[in-house]
Amino acid sequence: MPLLKKVYYIYDPEKGVFHRIYPTFKQRLKTYFFRTLTVLCILGALFLVRFLFNPMSKTEGLRTQNSTLLSEYRVLSKKVDDALAVLEDIEKRDDNVYRVLLDADPVLSYSRQINYNGTNRYAELLTLDNPELVTATARKIDLLERKLFIQTRSFDEIVDLYREQSDRIDHLPSIQPVSNKDMKRTASGYGYRVDPIYHVRKFHYGMDFACDTGTPIYATGNGKVTYAKWKTGFGNLVEIDHGFGYVTRYAHCNKIEVKVGQNVTRGEIIARVGSTGKSTGPHLHYEVLLNGKNMNPVNYYYMDLDEEQYEEMIQMAENQGAVFD
């Protein structure tokens, strides 16, 4: 049965009759508007009730949110791993280069680790979804914070030591003895190698730099020339006493440019590359001694190489490349 429209009448007392009243366009438009608004409100309310009380919609939303959080945690965990790897390289350089040069003890390894005295700092995290991932990431972040804190303190100590030992630093061998920015002149490093003449395994006490005859050789630190002539096996040899227990040797030179007793500064030309003495080709054999004991020269280029070049030099020095003496 169709709905009946409301019909309005007005009484005319003069004629004693009723007249029907028709609404204006504006009145009809207003009526339609309020009716439409009422229907929309009812539909909206029904949709909201359905959404709020529909468990499937809420579950899907939580699943999506959880998946997003897990993805973000995995990305964060990977970034922390990368940061820890970079920091580990810095720690090695700190202990094996900077502190060696400054005659300081390395940082104790246990001090770089986190220690909460047996308390379970992550107990609350174990109640969350995927507790292994969340807890492992939290541990790594705490470890990174601890290592950064210790490393910052270590660098502060190194700066203070450097200021106290500035004269000592000037005398330490700390650059490559030949120009070798592209690393292509490194022939062989410190350690056991096969002798090129006797073909037996022998310990190589320095680093060989393959160069053209006449290539300039530089003093690697301030010091005084204590030897500048021929020496059996070494050929033309220059030896510099840098003080503080350090001595450097430059062997197989073609020409010697300094005299015994002469004071030299870091970067000054002291000789030219050659192939004198026990040598199979033009090269420089370079040694660093501390208190009479041969040291690995690769640890004494810190003023000459950036971090990437330093790592490349270490890899080259550890190879089994050609030995010229």
C-alpha positions, 0 to 999 in steps of 0.5 A: 500500500503506497504511502499517502501524502499529507494534505493541508487545508485552510478554512474560509469563514466568509464562504464557509468552505475549505481550500487545499494548500499546496507547498511552495517549491522552496518548501518541497525542496526543504522537505526532500533535503531533510528526508534524504539527510535522514536516510543517509544518517540511518545508512551511515549508522548501520554501516558503522555498527556493522564495521565496529562489530564485525570481527573479521574487519578488525582481525584483518586490520591487525594482521596488516598492521602486524605484518608492517611492523615485522617488516620494519623490524627486519629492516631496522635489524639489518641496519643495526648489523651494518652499523655494528660491522662498521664500528668493529672495523673502527675498533680494530683500527683504534686498537691496532694502529692509533693506540700502537702508535701512541704506545697506549694499551688497547681497549679491554674487549669486555668493556665494549660489551653490554652488562646488566648484572644478570637482570632480564632487561628484555622480559617485557618484550618476551610477551609480544608477538615474534619476541625473538626478532624484537628482543634480538633487535633490542639487544643489538641496539643496546650493544651498538649504544654501548660500543659507540659510548666506549669508542667515543671515550677512546677517541677522546683519550687518543686526542689527549695522548696526541696533544701530549705526544705531538713531538713524538708523533712528528718523528713516528714513521707514518706515511708510505716511503714512495708515492703509491696512492693508487696502491699499484706499487705494492709487491709483497708484504710482511711475513713468510714468503718464497725467496725469489733467488734461493726458492725457500720459504723465508720470513720477509721483514719488510714491504716491497714497493715495485717502482721504476728506477729513479723513483723518489724515496721519502723519509716516513718521519722526522729523524736523523740518518744513521746509515747511508751506504752499501750493505751486503744483501740490502745494496745501497741502504739508508737507515733513519733513527726517528727516536722513541725506539723507531728506526726505518730502513730503505734498501736496494736504492739506486742513488742515496741523496742524504748523508750520515748525521743529516736531520730529515723531515717527513716527506723529504727525498732521501734516495732513489729506487733501484735494484742494488744488492740481493734484488731481482728487479727495481723496487724499494724494500722498506722496514720499520723497527721498534726497539730493535724488533721488526714491525709490520710496516702496514701499521704505519701508514695512517697519515697517508691512507684513508680507511678504504685505502688502508683496508686495501693495503692490508689485503695487498700486504697479506697476499703471496705476491712477488718478492724482489729480494 
